């Protein structure tokens, strides 16, 4: 098993940003208090953050501070991060 760092290609990140920019927003009448689900204004803020404010490369670097691995368990691919314990009793 060898470490498998996370790397999302630029094309994938760019595609996500384009699709977020093209979001077609439905009317959200009567949902100011979010009684019917996430209120449109809050969702628009979140989408805008993901589109133009989120630094994917910084997040990717932070995640890659840990070793990542991919294995198959019963034919199902599993991705996990590993950080070994430290100190005199690292498993407690």
Gaussian input, Z-matrix of N, CA and C with variables (Angstrom, degrees):
# hf/3-21g

backbone

0 1
 N
 C     1     B1
 C     2     B2     1     A1
 N     3     B3     2     A2     1     D1
 C     4     B4     3     A3     2     D2
 C     5     B5     4     A4     3     D3
 N     6     B6     5     A5     4     D4
 C     7     B7     6     A6     5     D5
 C     8     B8     7     A7     6     D6
 N     9     B9     8     A8     7     D7
 C    10    B10     9     A9     8     D8
 C    11    B11    10    A10     9     D9
 N    12    B12    11    A11    10    D10
 C    13    B13    12    A12    11    D11
 C    14    B14    13    A13    12    D12
 N    15    B15    14    A14    13    D13
 C    16    B16    15    A15    14    D14
 C    17    B17    16    A16    15    D15
 N    18    B18    17    A17    16    D16
 C    19    B19    18    A18    17    D17
 C    20    B20    19    A19    18    D18
 N    21    B21    20    A20    19    D19
 C    22    B22    21    A21    20    D20
 C    23    B23    22    A22    21    D21
 N    24    B24    23    A23    22    D22
 C    25    B25    24    A24    23    D23
 C    26    B26    25    A25    24    D24
 N    27    B27    26    A26    25    D25
 C    28    B28    27    A27    26    D26
 C    29    B29    28    A28    27    D27
 N    30    B30    29    A29    28    D28
 C    31    B31    30    A30    29    D29
 C    32    B32    31    A31    30    D30
 N    33    B33    32    A32    31    D31
 C    34    B34    33    A33    32    D32
 C    35    B35    34    A34    33    D33
 N    36    B36    35    A35    34    D34
 C    37    B37    36    A36    35    D35
 C    38    B38    37    A37    36    D36
 N    39    B39    38    A38    37    D37
 C    40    B40    39    A39    38    D38
 C    41    B41    40    A40    39    D39
 N    42    B42    41    A41    40    D40
 C    43    B43    42    A42    41    D41
 C    44    B44    43    A43    42    D42
 N    45    B45    44    A44    43    D43
 C    46    B46    45    A45    44    D44
 C    47    B47    46    A46    45    D45
 N    48    B48    47    A47    46    D46
 C    49    B49    48    A48    47    D47
 C    50    B50    49    A49    48    D48
 N    51    B51    50    A50    49    D49
 C    52    B52    51    A51    50    D50
 C    53    B53    52    A52    51    D51
 N    54    B54    53    A53    52    D52
 C    55    B55    54    A54    53    D53
 C    56    B56    55    A55    54    D54
 N    57    B57    56    A56    55    D55
 C    58    B58    57    A57    56    D56
 C    59    B59    58    A58    57    D57
 N    60    B60    59    A59    58    D58
 C    61    B61    60    A60    59    D59
 C    62    B62    61    A61    60    D60
 N    63    B63    62    A62    61    D61
 C    64    B64    63    A63    62    D62
 C    65    B65    64    A64    63    D63
 N    66    B66    65    A65    64    D64
 C    67    B67    66    A66    65    D65
 C    68    B68    67    A67    66    D66
 N    69    B69    68    A68    67    D67
 C    70    B70    69    A69    68    D68
 C    71    B71    70    A70    69    D69
 N    72    B72    71    A71    70    D70
 C    73    B73    72    A72    71    D71
 C    74    B74    73    A73    72    D72
 N    75    B75    74    A74    73    D73
 C    76    B76    75    A75    74    D74
 C    77    B77    76    A76    75    D75
 N    78    B78    77    A77    76    D76
 C    79    B79    78    A78    77    D77
 C    80    B80    79    A79    78    D78
 N    81    B81    80    A80    79    D79
 C    82    B82    81    A81    80    D80
 C    83    B83    82    A82    81    D81
 N    84    B84    83    A83    82    D82
 C    85    B85    84    A84    83    D83
 C    86    B86    85    A85    84    D84
 N    87    B87    86    A86    85    D85
 C    88    B88    87    A87    86    D86
 C    89    B89    88    A88    87    D87
 N    90    B90    89    A89    88    D88
 C    91    B91    90    A90    89    D89
 C    92    B92    91    A91    90    D90
 N    93    B93    92    A92    91    D91
 C    94    B94    93    A93    92    D92
 C    95    B95    94    A94    93    D93
 N    96    B96    95    A95    94    D94
 C    97    B97    96    A96    95    D95
 C    98    B98    97    A97    96    D96
 N    99    B99    98    A98    97    D97
 C   100   B100    99    A99    98    D98
 C   101   B101   100   A100    99    D99
 N   102   B102   101   A101   100   D100
 C   103   B103   102   A102   101   D101
 C   104   B104   103   A103   102   D102
 N   105   B105   104   A104   103   D103
 C   106   B106   105   A105   104   D104
 C   107   B107   106   A106   105   D105
 N   108   B108   107   A107   106   D106
 C   109   B109   108   A108   107   D107
 C   110   B110   109   A109   108   D108
 N   111   B111   110   A110   109   D109
 C   112   B112   111   A111   110   D110
 C   113   B113   112   A112   111   D111
 N   114   B114   113   A113   112   D112
 C   115   B115   114   A114   113   D113
 C   116   B116   115   A115   114   D114
 N   117   B117   116   A116   115   D115
 C   118   B118   117   A117   116   D116
 C   119   B119   118   A118   117   D117
 N   120   B120   119   A119   118   D118
 C   121   B121   120   A120   119   D119
 C   122   B122   121   A121   120   D120
 N   123   B123   122   A122   121   D121
 C   124   B124   123   A123   122   D122
 C   125   B125   124   A124   123   D123
 N   126   B126   125   A125   124   D124
 C   127   B127   126   A126   125   D125
 C   128   B128   127   A127   126   D126
 N   129   B129   128   A128   127   D127
 C   130   B130   129   A129   128   D128
 C   131   B131   130   A130   129   D129
 N   132   B132   131   A131   130   D130
 C   133   B133   132   A132   131   D131
 C   134   B134   133   A133   132   D132
 N   135   B135   134   A134   133   D133
 C   136   B136   135   A135   134   D134
 C   137   B137   136   A136   135   D135
 N   138   B138   137   A137   136   D136
 C   139   B139   138   A138   137   D137
 C   140   B140   139   A139   138   D138
 N   141   B141   140   A140   139   D139
 C   142   B142   141   A141   140   D140
 C   143   B143   142   A142   141   D141
 N   144   B144   143   A143   142   D142
 C   145   B145   144   A144   143   D143
 C   146   B146   145   A145   144   D144
 N   147   B147   146   A146   145   D145
 C   148   B148   147   A147   146   D146
 C   149   B149   148   A148   147   D147
 N   150   B150   149   A149   148   D148
 C   151   B151   150   A150   149   D149
 C   152   B152   151   A151   150   D150
 N   153   B153   152   A152   151   D151
 C   154   B154   153   A153   152   D152
 C   155   B155   154   A154   153   D153
 N   156   B156   155   A155   154   D154
 C   157   B157   156   A156   155   D155
 C   158   B158   157   A157   156   D156
 N   159   B159   158   A158   157   D157
 C   160   B160   159   A159   158   D158
 C   161   B161   160   A160   159   D159
 N   162   B162   161   A161   160   D160
 C   163   B163   162   A162   161   D161
 C   164   B164   163   A163   162   D162
 N   165   B165   164   A164   163   D163
 C   166   B166   165   A165   164   D164
 C   167   B167   166   A166   165   D165
 N   168   B168   167   A167   166   D166
 C   169   B169   168   A168   167   D167
 C   170   B170   169   A169   168   D168
 N   171   B171   170   A170   169   D169
 C   172   B172   171   A171   170   D170
 C   173   B173   172   A172   171   D171
 N   174   B174   173   A173   172   D172
 C   175   B175   174   A174   173   D173
 C   176   B176   175   A175   174   D174
 N   177   B177   176   A176   175   D175
 C   178   B178   177   A177   176   D176
 C   179   B179   178   A178   177   D177
 N   180   B180   179   A179   178   D178
 C   181   B181   180   A180   179   D179
 C   182   B182   181   A181   180   D180
 N   183   B183   182   A182   181   D181
 C   184   B184   183   A183   182   D182
 C   185   B185   184   A184   183   D183
 N   186   B186   185   A185   184   D184
 C   187   B187   186   A186   185   D185
 C   188   B188   187   A187   186   D186
 N   189   B189   188   A188   187   D187
 C   190   B190   189   A189   188   D188
 C   191   B191   190   A190   189   D189
 N   192   B192   191   A191   190   D190
 C   193   B193   192   A192   191   D191
 C   194   B194   193   A193   192   D192
 N   195   B195   194   A194   193   D193
 C   196   B196   195   A195   194   D194
 C   197   B197   196   A196   195   D195
 N   198   B198   197   A197   196   D196
 C   199   B199   198   A198   197   D197
 C   200   B200   199   A199   198   D198
 N   201   B201   200   A200   199   D199
 C   202   B202   201   A201   200   D200
 C   203   B203   202   A202   201   D201
 N   204   B204   203   A203   202   D202
 C   205   B205   204   A204   203   D203
 C   206   B206   205   A205   204   D204
 N   207   B207   206   A206   205   D205
 C   208   B208   207   A207   206   D206
 C   209   B209   208   A208   207   D207
 N   210   B210   209   A209   208   D208
 C   211   B211   210   A210   209   D209
 C   212   B212   211   A211   210   D210
 N   213   B213   212   A212   211   D211
 C   214   B214   213   A213   212   D212
 C   215   B215   214   A214   213   D213
 N   216   B216   215   A215   214   D214
 C   217   B217   216   A216   215   D215
 C   218   B218   217   A217   216   D216
 N   219   B219   218   A218   217   D217
 C   220   B220   219   A219   218   D218
 C   221   B221   220   A220   219   D219
 N   222   B222   221   A221   220   D220
 C   223   B223   222   A222   221   D221
 C   224   B224   223   A223   222   D222
 N   225   B225   224   A224   223   D223
 C   226   B226   225   A225   224   D224
 C   227   B227   226   A226   225   D225
 N   228   B228   227   A227   226   D226
 C   229   B229   228   A228   227   D227
 C   230   B230   229   A229   228   D228
 N   231   B231   230   A230   229   D229
 C   232   B232   231   A231   230   D230
 C   233   B233   232   A232   231   D231
 N   234   B234   233   A233   232   D232
 C   235   B235   234   A234   233   D233
 C   236   B236   235   A235   234   D234
 N   237   B237   236   A236   235   D235
 C   238   B238   237   A237   236   D236
 C   239   B239   238   A238   237   D237
 N   240   B240   239   A239   238   D238
 C   241   B241   240   A240   239   D239
 C   242   B242   241   A241   240   D240
 N   243   B243   242   A242   241   D241
 C   244   B244   243   A243   242   D242
 C   245   B245   244   A244   243   D243
 N   246   B246   245   A245   244   D244
 C   247   B247   246   A246   245   D245
 C   248   B248   247   A247   246   D246
 N   249   B249   248   A248   247   D247
 C   250   B250   249   A249   248   D248
 C   251   B251   250   A250   249   D249
 N   252   B252   251   A251   250   D250
 C   253   B253   252   A252   251   D251
 C   254   B254   253   A253   252   D252
 N   255   B255   254   A254   253   D253
 C   256   B256   255   A255   254   D254
 C   257   B257   256   A256   255   D255
 N   258   B258   257   A257   256   D256
 C   259   B259   258   A258   257   D257
 C   260   B260   259   A259   258   D258
 N   261   B261   260   A260   259   D259
 C   262   B262   261   A261   260   D260
 C   263   B263   262   A262   261   D261
 N   264   B264   263   A263   262   D262
 C   265   B265   264   A264   263   D263
 C   266   B266   265   A265   264   D264
 N   267   B267   266   A266   265   D265
 C   268   B268   267   A267   266   D266
 C   269   B269   268   A268   267   D267
 N   270   B270   269   A269   268   D268
 C   271   B271   270   A270   269   D269
 C   272   B272   271   A271   270   D270
 N   273   B273   272   A272   271   D271
 C   274   B274   273   A273   272   D272
 C   275   B275   274   A274   273   D273

   B1=1.4571
   B2=1.5279
   B3=1.3097
   B4=1.4620
   B5=1.5313
   B6=1.3347
   B7=1.4748
   B8=1.5245
   B9=1.3290
   B10=1.4584
   B11=1.5250
   B12=1.3363
   B13=1.4720
   B14=1.5271
   B15=1.3080
   B16=1.4588
   B17=1.5185
   B18=1.3198
   B19=1.4662
   B20=1.5256
   B21=1.3040
   B22=1.4593
   B23=1.5286
   B24=1.3059
   B25=1.4694
   B26=1.5338
   B27=1.3248
   B28=1.4641
   B29=1.5250
   B30=1.3351
   B31=1.4691
   B32=1.5292
   B33=1.3235
   B34=1.4645
   B35=1.5279
   B36=1.3262
   B37=1.4650
   B38=1.5283
   B39=1.3277
   B40=1.4682
   B41=1.5264
   B42=1.3359
   B43=1.4619
   B44=1.5244
   B45=1.3105
   B46=1.4709
   B47=1.5229
   B48=1.3232
   B49=1.4725
   B50=1.5231
   B51=1.3332
   B52=1.4712
   B53=1.5259
   B54=1.3343
   B55=1.4665
   B56=1.5230
   B57=1.3355
   B58=1.4684
   B59=1.5256
   B60=1.3236
   B61=1.4636
   B62=1.5303
   B63=1.3316
   B64=1.4586
   B65=1.5268
   B66=1.3299
   B67=1.4666
   B68=1.5240
   B69=1.3060
   B70=1.4703
   B71=1.5201
   B72=1.3209
   B73=1.4562
   B74=1.5242
   B75=1.3179
   B76=1.4702
   B77=1.5259
   B78=1.3115
   B79=1.4590
   B80=1.5186
   B81=1.3141
   B82=1.4655
   B83=1.5220
   B84=1.3069
   B85=1.4581
   B86=1.5234
   B87=1.3184
   B88=1.4528
   B89=1.5153
   B90=1.3205
   B91=1.4591
   B92=1.5263
   B93=1.3207
   B94=1.4618
   B95=1.5184
   B96=1.3457
   B97=1.4634
   B98=1.5314
   B99=1.3253
   B100=1.4734
   B101=1.5253
   B102=1.3190
   B103=1.4659
   B104=1.5282
   B105=1.3426
   B106=1.4580
   B107=1.5271
   B108=1.3054
   B109=1.4635
   B110=1.5188
   B111=1.3116
   B112=1.4699
   B113=1.5107
   B114=1.3150
   B115=1.4543
   B116=1.5306
   B117=1.3115
   B118=1.4674
   B119=1.5230
   B120=1.3138
   B121=1.4673
   B122=1.5321
   B123=1.3247
   B124=1.4625
   B125=1.5219
   B126=1.3087
   B127=1.4617
   B128=1.5257
   B129=1.3262
   B130=1.4690
   B131=1.5300
   B132=1.3334
   B133=1.4738
   B134=1.5181
   B135=1.3262
   B136=1.4579
   B137=1.5282
   B138=1.3056
   B139=1.4685
   B140=1.5245
   B141=1.3124
   B142=1.4700
   B143=1.5300
   B144=1.3243
   B145=1.4667
   B146=1.5293
   B147=1.3386
   B148=1.4641
   B149=1.5313
   B150=1.3150
   B151=1.4670
   B152=1.5196
   B153=1.3322
   B154=1.4680
   B155=1.5264
   B156=1.3239
   B157=1.4619
   B158=1.5098
   B159=1.3267
   B160=1.4608
   B161=1.5224
   B162=1.3184
   B163=1.4646
   B164=1.5323
   B165=1.3339
   B166=1.4584
   B167=1.5201
   B168=1.3149
   B169=1.4718
   B170=1.5246
   B171=1.3260
   B172=1.4703
   B173=1.5279
   B174=1.3316
   B175=1.4667
   B176=1.5310
   B177=1.3034
   B178=1.4616
   B179=1.5278
   B180=1.3375
   B181=1.4731
   B182=1.5297
   B183=1.3240
   B184=1.4708
   B185=1.5270
   B186=1.3271
   B187=1.4681
   B188=1.5222
   B189=1.3245
   B190=1.4564
   B191=1.5255
   B192=1.3293
   B193=1.4617
   B194=1.5321
   B195=1.3346
   B196=1.4597
   B197=1.5214
   B198=1.3265
   B199=1.4652
   B200=1.5198
   B201=1.3016
   B202=1.4651
   B203=1.5229
   B204=1.3203
   B205=1.4523
   B206=1.5232
   B207=1.3162
   B208=1.4703
   B209=1.5206
   B210=1.3174
   B211=1.4607
   B212=1.5169
   B213=1.3156
   B214=1.4602
   B215=1.5183
   B216=1.3161
   B217=1.4567
   B218=1.5230
   B219=1.3037
   B220=1.4649
   B221=1.5138
   B222=1.3457
   B223=1.4519
   B224=1.5259
   B225=1.3311
   B226=1.4652
   B227=1.5257
   B228=1.3458
   B229=1.4624
   B230=1.5305
   B231=1.3312
   B232=1.4671
   B233=1.5269
   B234=1.3135
   B235=1.4580
   B236=1.5211
   B237=1.3364
   B238=1.4623
   B239=1.5194
   B240=1.3307
   B241=1.4605
   B242=1.5226
   B243=1.3248
   B244=1.4504
   B245=1.5169
   B246=1.3343
   B247=1.4495
   B248=1.5178
   B249=1.3404
   B250=1.4529
   B251=1.5282
   B252=1.3202
   B253=1.4506
   B254=1.5194
   B255=1.3150
   B256=1.4580
   B257=1.5344
   B258=1.3087
   B259=1.4555
   B260=1.5235
   B261=1.3286
   B262=1.4608
   B263=1.5430
   B264=1.3193
   B265=1.4772
   B266=1.5226
   B267=1.3196
   B268=1.4670
   B269=1.5174
   B270=1.3261
   B271=1.4584
   B272=1.5236
   B273=1.3017
   B274=1.4789
   B275=1.4931
   A1=107.70
   A2=116.80
   A3=119.84
   A4=109.41
   A5=116.44
   A6=119.14
   A7=111.22
   A8=115.37
   A9=122.72
   A10=108.10
   A11=117.65
   A12=118.96
   A13=112.05
   A14=114.73
   A15=120.99
   A16=108.53
   A17=116.02
   A18=120.86
   A19=107.87
   A20=114.66
   A21=120.58
   A22=106.85
   A23=117.65
   A24=120.00
   A25=112.51
   A26=115.70
   A27=121.49
   A28=111.55
   A29=116.57
   A30=119.61
   A31=111.13
   A32=117.01
   A33=120.92
   A34=110.08
   A35=117.10
   A36=121.24
   A37=109.64
   A38=116.99
   A39=120.74
   A40=111.20
   A41=116.88
   A42=121.20
   A43=110.47
   A44=116.70
   A45=120.06
   A46=110.38
   A47=116.88
   A48=119.64
   A49=111.87
   A50=116.97
   A51=120.26
   A52=111.11
   A53=116.26
   A54=119.41
   A55=111.26
   A56=117.14
   A57=119.44
   A58=110.73
   A59=116.45
   A60=120.87
   A61=111.53
   A62=116.84
   A63=121.42
   A64=113.68
   A65=117.36
   A66=120.41
   A67=110.54
   A68=115.51
   A69=121.51
   A70=106.67
   A71=116.18
   A72=121.58
   A73=111.32
   A74=117.04
   A75=119.98
   A76=110.07
   A77=116.59
   A78=120.19
   A79=107.97
   A80=116.01
   A81=120.49
   A82=109.09
   A83=115.75
   A84=121.44
   A85=111.22
   A86=116.02
   A87=121.23
   A88=114.73
   A89=117.76
   A90=119.58
   A91=112.12
   A92=117.09
   A93=120.59
   A94=111.71
   A95=116.78
   A96=120.72
   A97=112.73
   A98=117.24
   A99=123.67
   A100=113.34
   A101=117.22
   A102=120.87
   A103=111.68
   A104=117.13
   A105=120.72
   A106=112.64
   A107=116.72
   A108=120.92
   A109=109.56
   A110=116.01
   A111=120.31
   A112=109.26
   A113=115.53
   A114=121.09
   A115=109.78
   A116=114.86
   A117=121.75
   A118=112.35
   A119=118.57
   A120=120.91
   A121=110.61
   A122=117.14
   A123=121.00
   A124=110.57
   A125=116.70
   A126=120.92
   A127=110.74
   A128=117.40
   A129=120.37
   A130=110.75
   A131=117.41
   A132=120.47
   A133=110.35
   A134=116.21
   A135=120.93
   A136=110.85
   A137=117.40
   A138=121.39
   A139=110.06
   A140=117.60
   A141=120.34
   A142=110.77
   A143=116.72
   A144=120.30
   A145=110.28
   A146=117.19
   A147=120.38
   A148=111.10
   A149=117.14
   A150=120.84
   A151=112.12
   A152=117.25
   A153=117.84
   A154=115.19
   A155=118.40
   A156=118.66
   A157=115.16
   A158=117.32
   A159=120.97
   A160=110.14
   A161=116.08
   A162=121.15
   A163=108.35
   A164=114.98
   A165=119.21
   A166=111.60
   A167=118.23
   A168=120.74
   A169=111.16
   A170=118.68
   A171=120.78
   A172=110.36
   A173=116.77
   A174=120.47
   A175=110.28
   A176=116.13
   A177=121.07
   A178=110.37
   A179=116.68
   A180=120.96
   A181=110.75
   A182=117.29
   A183=120.33
   A184=110.58
   A185=117.21
   A186=120.11
   A187=110.87
   A188=116.87
   A189=120.55
   A190=113.08
   A191=117.50
   A192=120.41
   A193=109.60
   A194=116.38
   A195=122.93
   A196=108.57
   A197=115.67
   A198=119.53
   A199=109.25
   A200=116.30
   A201=123.38
   A202=108.06
   A203=114.68
   A204=119.84
   A205=109.64
   A206=114.80
   A207=121.77
   A208=106.85
   A209=114.97
   A210=121.41
   A211=107.59
   A212=115.74
   A213=120.15
   A214=108.23
   A215=115.34
   A216=121.89
   A217=106.37
   A218=116.26
   A219=119.87
   A220=112.96
   A221=117.09
   A222=121.20
   A223=114.43
   A224=116.44
   A225=121.02
   A226=108.74
   A227=118.79
   A228=119.60
   A229=110.50
   A230=115.38
   A231=121.90
   A232=108.11
   A233=115.61
   A234=121.77
   A235=107.07
   A236=117.12
   A237=118.67
   A238=110.17
   A239=114.39
   A240=122.28
   A241=107.03
   A242=115.70
   A243=119.91
   A244=109.63
   A245=115.38
   A246=121.11
   A247=106.18
   A248=117.56
   A249=119.64
   A250=111.79
   A251=115.36
   A252=120.61
   A253=111.36
   A254=116.19
   A255=121.12
   A256=108.78
   A257=116.20
   A258=121.16
   A259=112.52
   A260=116.47
   A261=120.37
   A262=114.27
   A263=118.28
   A264=121.47
   A265=108.58
   A266=118.04
   A267=120.58
   A268=115.96
   A269=118.32
   A270=118.68
   A271=112.55
   A272=117.82
   A273=120.25
   A274=111.79
   D1=126.91
   D2=179.77
   D3=-118.51
   D4=150.72
   D5=179.11
   D6=-57.25
   D7=142.05
   D8=-179.73
   D9=-128.93
   D10=85.74
   D11=-178.31
   D12=-63.08
   D13=155.87
   D14=177.77
   D15=-78.17
   D16=132.31
   D17=171.53
   D18=-149.37
   D19=114.59
   D20=176.21
   D21=-100.02
   D22=122.09
   D23=-178.66
   D24=-59.37
   D25=148.49
   D26=178.66
   D27=-53.77
   D28=-38.31
   D29=-178.44
   D30=-60.63
   D31=-35.87
   D32=-179.29
   D33=-70.28
   D34=-43.93
   D35=178.57
   D36=-64.62
   D37=-43.80
   D38=178.90
   D39=-62.22
   D40=-40.60
   D41=178.67
   D42=-62.60
   D43=-43.59
   D44=178.25
   D45=-60.14
   D46=-45.59
   D47=179.61
   D48=-61.27
   D49=-40.63
   D50=177.70
   D51=-62.98
   D52=-44.88
   D53=-179.18
   D54=-65.65
   D55=-37.75
   D56=177.15
   D57=-64.60
   D58=-39.33
   D59=178.63
   D60=-63.09
   D61=-31.00
   D62=-177.39
   D63=-90.41
   D64=8.87
   D65=-179.02
   D66=-56.30
   D67=132.13
   D68=175.58
   D69=-99.48
   D70=115.90
   D71=-173.97
   D72=-89.68
   D73=128.77
   D74=177.63
   D75=-78.91
   D76=163.94
   D77=171.48
   D78=-63.67
   D79=150.72
   D80=-177.66
   D81=-130.93
   D82=44.25
   D83=-175.59
   D84=-64.87
   D85=133.33
   D86=176.78
   D87=75.41
   D88=13.46
   D89=-178.01
   D90=-118.23
   D91=25.82
   D92=-179.20
   D93=-58.71
   D94=-31.31
   D95=-178.34
   D96=-95.19
   D97=9.05
   D98=-179.96
   D99=63.91
   D100=24.24
   D101=-179.76
   D102=-65.74
   D103=-25.41
   D104=-177.51
   D105=-106.67
   D106=13.43
   D107=-178.08
   D108=127.60
   D109=-171.99
   D110=-177.64
   D111=-59.98
   D112=129.16
   D113=-179.47
   D114=-71.80
   D115=142.98
   D116=-172.52
   D117=-56.76
   D118=-42.83
   D119=-177.54
   D120=-61.40
   D121=-43.08
   D122=178.58
   D123=-65.36
   D124=-43.12
   D125=179.59
   D126=-64.42
   D127=-38.81
   D128=178.13
   D129=-64.01
   D130=-39.01
   D131=176.57
   D132=-61.58
   D133=-44.98
   D134=-179.58
   D135=-62.71
   D136=-45.82
   D137=179.55
   D138=-62.70
   D139=-41.92
   D140=179.09
   D141=-62.76
   D142=-39.72
   D143=177.04
   D144=-61.16
   D145=-47.57
   D146=179.07
   D147=-64.76
   D148=-33.21
   D149=-177.43
   D150=-74.86
   D151=-43.49
   D152=-171.31
   D153=-128.91
   D154=-10.30
   D155=-176.14
   D156=-111.39
   D157=-22.45
   D158=-175.69
   D159=-78.39
   D160=129.72
   D161=-179.59
   D162=-97.86
   D163=89.49
   D164=-177.04
   D165=-59.32
   D166=-40.19
   D167=-177.59
   D168=-63.87
   D169=-37.44
   D170=176.66
   D171=-66.47
   D172=-41.21
   D173=178.11
   D174=-65.20
   D175=-41.76
   D176=178.77
   D177=-61.20
   D178=-43.60
   D179=179.03
   D180=-63.97
   D181=-40.67
   D182=178.94
   D183=-64.16
   D184=-41.76
   D185=178.32
   D186=-67.09
   D187=-35.55
   D188=-178.22
   D189=-77.87
   D190=1.57
   D191=172.02
   D192=-68.15
   D193=-15.91
   D194=178.26
   D195=-110.33
   D196=155.98
   D197=175.61
   D198=-75.00
   D199=136.04
   D200=177.40
   D201=-115.70
   D202=143.01
   D203=178.79
   D204=-137.31
   D205=156.76
   D206=172.67
   D207=-126.71
   D208=131.69
   D209=176.23
   D210=-137.48
   D211=168.44
   D212=172.76
   D213=-111.41
   D214=132.60
   D215=176.78
   D216=-122.39
   D217=111.24
   D218=-178.04
   D219=58.93
   D220=34.13
   D221=179.06
   D222=83.58
   D223=0.63
   D224=-179.18
   D225=-104.53
   D226=124.90
   D227=178.36
   D228=-69.68
   D229=133.84
   D230=-179.55
   D231=-126.59
   D232=130.03
   D233=176.25
   D234=-108.02
   D235=134.32
   D236=177.92
   D237=-145.82
   D238=158.35
   D239=175.40
   D240=-107.98
   D241=148.94
   D242=-178.95
   D243=-132.87
   D244=130.87
   D245=172.36
   D246=-133.31
   D247=107.95
   D248=-178.31
   D249=-62.86
   D250=147.10
   D251=176.74
   D252=-68.64
   D253=162.55
   D254=178.92
   D255=-132.22
   D256=170.52
   D257=177.27
   D258=89.69
   D259=-176.53
   D260=-174.18
   D261=-70.42
   D262=-23.81
   D263=178.65
   D264=-135.09
   D265=71.78
   D266=-171.40
   D267=-67.18
   D268=-12.67
   D269=-178.71
   D270=-99.05
   D271=2.47
   D272=179.07
   D273=-97.12

